[in-house]
Amino acid sequence: MQALELSTEINEKHQIHLQLPDSIRAGKAKVIVLLEDVTEPQPKKKRVFGQFRGKIKIREDFENELSDDFWLGNDV
């Protein structure tokens, strides 16, 4: 098995055209297409101070130590 790296463009008809080097003999081949990530970066949304106020609850025992059962995986 041999691997080649060739560059091509995908046209409007969703087709690719490849020209292999003359040293490649005729026969069956597997083709793998790796698409470059060309998605445009999403503009970052502006964060608003306090936008999540009241949506997160912290338990009263948040700062308490966790039991040995928790660390040993016995706490269900």
Secondary structure, 3 states (H helix, E strand, C coil): CCCCCCCCCCCCCCCCCCCCCCCCCCCCCCCCCCCCCCCCCCCCCCCCCCCCCCCCCCCCCCCCCCCHHHHHCCCC
